[in-house]
Amino acid sequence: MITFDAFSQRAQALAQAYPAEFMEGIDTVNVHRDVRMHPHLADIYTLGECETSHLSDPTGQEPFRSIVHLYYGSFVAMAKADAGFDLEAELEETLAHEIQHH
């Protein structure tokens, strides 16, 4: 199983590989050790989410800002539950999905 540090480094490398215009306004990609469950659906893991940054301008006159969160513990839990879970592919897909939310 991939370590937290290796997962975090891979996530950051993937984020840095995106064109600058895709990452414009994303303050950071945070990787958390937590297992995050879906807030409304039992037994569903949340792999990542995109939230509005506290640095966003509430007047809307400045560019919108976001923070992407990835939950290492959720990836590990899914990999343990499903032998066919491709952690690398899921990391890439989750990161792309969350960037698109921005």
N, C-alpha and C positions, 0 to 999 in steps of 0.2 A: 504494500500500500504506500502511496506517495505521502511524504511527510508534509506537515503544515508549511514549513519553510520552502520546500520545493514547489508546493502548490502555489504559494504566494508569489514566489519568484516567477513561475510560469505565467500566472495571471498578469503580473506587471509587464512581463515581456510581450505578451499578447496585446495588452493595452497600448504599449509604446509602439507597436508595429502598425497601428491604425494611422491613417492619414490625419494630419493635424486638424483638418477641418471637421472630421468626425468627432474628435475629442474636444473641440472648442466648447468651452462652457462646462466641461466636466472637471470639477475641482480635483477629484481623486478617485481611485479605485481602491476601496478598503476590503481587505480579506479578513474575515472573522473566523475564529475557531468554532463557533457555535453551530449547533444543529438548530435550524429554524424551520418550524412547522408552518404550514399555511394557516392564516388566521381564521379561515372559515370552513376549510375542508379537512376533515379528520384524515390522518394517515397520508397526507401529501406534504412532501418536503418543499421548502422554498430554497432554491439554489442561489438566487440572487434577486436584487431589487435595485431600483433607481429612485432616489428621493431628492426632493428639492433641497438645495444647499441653503444653509442659513445666510449665505452671502448673496443670495438672489435679491435683486432690487424689487421691493414690493410695488413700486410705482410702474414697473414695466419699461422704464426708460433705458435700463442697462440690459445686456444680454442675460438670458435665463441661465442659471447655474444649477448643476446637479452633482450628486455623489452616487457612485455605483458601489453596491455592497455585494460581496460574494461570501457564501457560507460554506467553508471547508467541511465542517461537521456534517452538513447535509449531503455533500458529495460523497463523503466516506460512508455515511449510513446507506445511501442508495447503492454504492458499490458492494457493500456487504450483503445487501438484500437481493442483489441481482448480479449473478456471475457474468452476464453479458453487458453490464454497464460499462460504457467506454468513457472513462473519466476525462480524458483529454478532449475528446470530441464534445462532451457535454459542457466542459469548461469553455471551449471556444464558442459553442452555440449560446450558452448563457450570457457570456460577456457581450456578444454581438446583440443579443436580444435586449439587454439592459441599456446598451449604448443607444439603441434605436428608440427606447423610451425617452431619452433625453431630447 
